[in-house]
Structures are given as C-alpha cells and as structure tokens.
Amino acid sequence: MLHIDPLEYGNQKLFKLLLGGIAPRPIAFAATVDKEGNHNLAPFSFYNAFGVNPSTLIFSPSRRGSDNTTKHTLENIREVPEVVLNAVTYNMVHQMSLSSTEYPKGVDEFKKAGFTALESKMVLPRRVSESPLQFECKVREVIETSGKARSGNLIICEIVHIHMDESIFDNHGVIDPDKIDLVGRLGGDYYVRTSGNAKFMVPKPISQMGIGIDSLPEKIRLSKILTGNDLGQLGNLESLPTEEKIDFFKRKPAISQIKGNTEELHKYAHTLIEEGSIEDALTILMID
C-alpha cells in the first residue's frame, strides 16, 4: 500500500490520480455565451447533482496547469451567469471530445464539432440538439477554490427548465439507462457507457432489512471462494434459510454428489450468486 502526501505529490500526478481513482464521472457538456454573443461549448467531468430543492447542479472548470489561465466557459459565465448542461451519449462522444480542443476565444464549438444549436427557453446559451437531456440553468454562485494552477471553480447552478427526448424513458416513465446510453469519464483516454456489459445493478439495502454479513455462519464469512461482493449479497437477504429448505436441497442429485466437499459447495454457491439466485446459494452454503 502506497502512502502519499497530496501536498508533496505534485499537481500533475495528483490530477491524474484523481481522474483515475474517482470514476466514472458524469460529463457536463456546458454551453455558454459571452456578453458579445459568442457561443462556447465544452465538456467537464468534475460534475454532479446536489439536491432538488432547489434543483442544484455543480460543475468545475479547472484552471490550466500550464499557465494558470481560466477556461472560456468560466469567463463567459462571469459575464453571462447562465449555462445549458447537456447530457452526453455514446452516439455523440467523439464529437463531444472534439469540442474539448483549445480553440481560440470566439470560435464556436457547435460548428467545429458539428453539433446543432437550438435556442433555449429561459436562458441565452443554446442547447445541443443531439443530446436527449438538456438542463437550462441560472448560475447562483461561483466558488474559486484557490486561484492556483489546477484549482477548481465550482459553478453552482439552479435548473430553470429541462428538455427531454421521450425515447429515453421506459414504460414506467423512468429514464432507461440502455435507451439514453450515457457515457462517463475514467482516467486517461478511457470512458464507460451505461448500456451493455458495463452496466449492472446493486439492490439498495434500504429496500429491506438485511441480516448482515455478521449473521452468516463463520464457515461462510471466512470462505476462500466467496468474494466480498458475494458476502454482501448474502448479507442483504432478509433471513437465513429454514431447516426444511436446507434438507430439501440436500436431497437434490446435484448437491448430494458434492455434499461434504466445502470447496465445491462454495464454488457452486458462487456461481448461483453470479446468476442472481442468492437465496438458493445461501441454502447450499448452510449444508453441512
């Protein structure tokens, strides 16, 4: 285990460490405009939502590490405190990346990256037509964290209008991660998307009262086969299996062949957990 003092590690190395270790991060595709009417479009991955009353989004354009200058986005917001934060999907990720090029001030990234600009309803900056989810925002506050190179500038926004493509919703009116297919940032040149094999579910513990890992027998807790994720899912069950259920499983042909072989029982249980059969897996693990 490495031990690092961030004050001595160096800004560039620390920056890369944070990008690689705090991930995936959503992308704020920020559209702004200056007082002269020049439009700007740029992506930022220091971004998230921070409450709904009032609806609060925060993103941070960092100061440049090379010369400590600020991004056009921040300069525009100081002149016109409004922004449209557009969601970034897989189908537009390469165009989005192109827009991050350090073009001179006044160059319209909508045109450079081939995006279609739409007039907004409540703010002056334009929206990205290709994005299926667009947040029109008023900027409530800008917090400059230090003014030093690589430091952040927290742009605190309040949503004043939302535009959504109906195609991103499931039958219950909830955004479907496969249909919206958002992308997030990792370290370096890596991204992740919300569809396909990169997506998985973890049931929230608050939906039920799990028994907890501490309630599992020691032979299960100290298993050399089961992973921490396996134990977490077992501990999220509401109760241990009954003796009747354990006896029933003992008589199954597939189980009777490996009964008494702890390693094989745990391997089988691990497979069942991966398949989502958590209750059956715990029952098998309870067999002597």
ABEGO torsion letter per residue (X at the ends): XBBBBAAAAEAAAAAAAAAAABOBBBBBBBBBBBAAGBBBBBBBABBBBAEAOBBBBBBBBBBBAAAGBBBAAAAAAAABBBBBBBBBBAAAAAAAAAAABBBBBGBBAAAAAGBBBBBBAABABBBBAABABBBBBBBABBBBAAGBBGBBBBBBBBBABBBBBAAABBAAGBBBAAAAGBBBBBBEABBBBABEAABBBBBBAAABBBAEAAABBAAAAABAABBAAAAAAAAABABBBBAAAAAAAAABAAAAAABGBAAAAAAAAAAAAAAGBAAAAAAAAABX
